């Protein structure tokens, strides 16, 4: 607490934080596997195959959110599956910078670095996570407060209630369903450090987490009315086994109605009664329109399609009822105008039977995304980097903050929320964060919106589904190693480049105008001469490979860091800046920060002292300053293993961060020890970090000028310097010597 208060005092002294009363509360609601088309306002009137409009799921509360807020109609998850998507959301980085969790490494521990919660806690927020975590460490079927390396309270949350275990998080009834956690002997739901599953008779997950969330918000407003809160409410519906509630949703909503937390063993919530997994919403029982539609579309499989659709729709409507309940609570507590609510999903719709096979009384049919066209007017589902797998429903409701009844087609992605929340809280975003603040777009000021990075990579075997409304180029198409990036064409269009089943770094991208061609059926890459070379350079300038060194001392966790890509060791091409001048451009402000900030997000950035610096390592950095050096570094020769080593002065509060192009080069930020040397092998203090000067992989670089940004936060008690060294790695079997980067390597 002393360290946090110290950092905040420094920021306040520099005039970089607004008062607590001006900061909005933040409620982030993340659901699991809800497709873009599961939101009824997104159901297409007609479909590409000429068939009629599919049935719509009843979601009036979400529709009202859209009418009174903003719908981000082109919002992308970081990855088309749960764990990596959540890692990027909470860590603020896209999958090209996720060092621990890529592909299907479920329950791997989230890196020990800045998170949504830690950034907001530093800004004065009380933070809580209620629901599913799944990125805490625990070998996919375990993890406790003492064995999980990334327990939520170790990643910035003051309070945790829910599932740490990814597989247990597939169980909608923790007590009644089959056990997925051999470490505890039950589907472990934790209330802080207490295991409470034995008390959770007939507690449906959506109801349980929503009721606990309402109780937490209410208690916080009563006990700390002047302090803003951040609540991440992570519901597990409609994922996995299509489990449904035991009873109707209670009447009313908000403070005195709807779901209520009772807190009594065996009767934790007011819907803990009836027969578990039994309640179908009345609108979806014996629906004649559904029968006619299903018969026409699925023939002999109509009855099974209806059975799964009834359950899926009931789960979605339950989420909608919960959202209406929560919004009413904000009204009742008179905090609606100062609360920023985000609703989104972790990836596209699934087609899985779930982790628990059903019995006669509790069937678990495979979800059929084609029934409601849960993927919307697009192709792709969970585990596809096509639009249906990546584009997710996203609504923002904040009556006193954003523009109302506004649809935005600006491309955005999960890592943008860290930048946006930091902006809301009045603090600069960490330089490590790959996102941009979406507040200009949300306020209707598109002209002021800065372009962000929308980038994904993912590897999964098998092929795509063969739904009848998919474009011919998708049906059964191999997945394999997939990569996608959004870029802005000269005419202003945001286009998507994608390649799948990658076998070589030389594989070409396909290019689609998804605004006009949502099915991604017409590849327009040939309309852009030279685009392939530019795209292949762009992705190498955006992401990087890491060592994936396994550190058993990091705590019990799944080290399945299956992040290898066919382009990992491709030499990163140099920039093409044209004629340059010696030295780097420097900007400096008198301030400090608990993290290394993105310089442009500092309030005082416009008033910064500027100069050209021939050799930044020869400069003395003033005490209590933030300095950015920007320009190019000339790499003298091609090399597969260029290594960079950074040493800062031994002054408390000193830290730094270096980017090469747009990727992370050296991270000396989170928990950096001033005076120590760190290298490019991985972010310091992550589970993959290895000892300085013994890096294995290094950075593959082409000779030439590479864009570089160096930002240093100098501690407040004394001036300092930094030292940047490099070597080329082994050449002809011999290690090249470590040398300071010479002044003549820098230009701008």
GIHU-V562713 format. One record per run of one state. SS is the DSSP state (A for helix, B for strand, O for the rest). FROM is the first residue (numbers start at 0). LEN is the number of residues. If there is no record, write none. Layout:
{{SS	FROM	LEN} {SS	FROM	LEN}}
//
This chain:
{{O	0	1} {A	1	12} {O	13	6} {A	19	3} {O	22	2} {B	24	7} {O	31	4} {A	35	3} {O	38	1} {A	39	3} {O	42	17} {A	59	9} {O	68	1} {B	69	3} {O	72	2} {B	74	2} {O	76	5} {A	81	10} {O	91	3} {A	94	3} {O	97	18} {A	115	7} {O	122	3} {B	125	7} {O	132	15} {B	147	1} {O	148	3} {A	151	3} {O	154	4} {B	158	5} {O	163	4} {A	167	3} {O	170	2} {B	172	1} {O	173	16} {B	189	2} {O	191	2} {B	193	2} {O	195	1} {A	196	3} {O	199	4} {B	203	1} {A	204	19} {O	223	5} {B	228	6} {O	234	26} {B	260	4} {O	264	2} {B	266	3} {O	269	12} {A	281	3} {O	284	3} {A	287	45} {O	332	3} {A	335	3} {B	338	7} {O	345	41} {A	386	4} {B	390	1} {O	391	2} {B	393	4} {O	397	8} {B	405	3} {O	408	3} {B	411	2} {O	413	2} {A	415	10} {O	425	4} {B	429	1} {O	430	8} {A	438	4} {O	442	3} {A	445	3} {O	448	6} {B	454	9} {O	463	14} {B	477	11} {O	488	5} {B	493	6} {O	499	10} {B	509	3} {O	512	12} {A	524	3} {O	527	3} {A	530	12} {O	542	9} {A	551	3} {O	554	1} {B	555	1} {O	556	15} {B	571	1} {O	572	9} {B	581	1} {O	582	1} {B	583	7} {O	590	6} {B	596	1} {O	597	1} {A	598	3} {O	601	3} {A	604	3} {O	607	1} {B	608	5} {O	613	2} {A	615	3} {O	618	2} {B	620	1} {O	621	3} {B	624	11} {O	635	3} {B	638	10} {O	648	6} {B	654	6} {O	660	2} {B	662	6} {O	668	8} {B	676	3} {O	679	19} {B	698	3} {O	701	2} {B	703	11} {O	714	5} {B	719	1} {O	720	1} {B	721	6} {O	727	2} {B	729	2} {O	731	2} {B	733	2} {O	735	3} {B	738	2} {O	740	2} {A	742	3} {B	745	2} {O	747	1}}
//
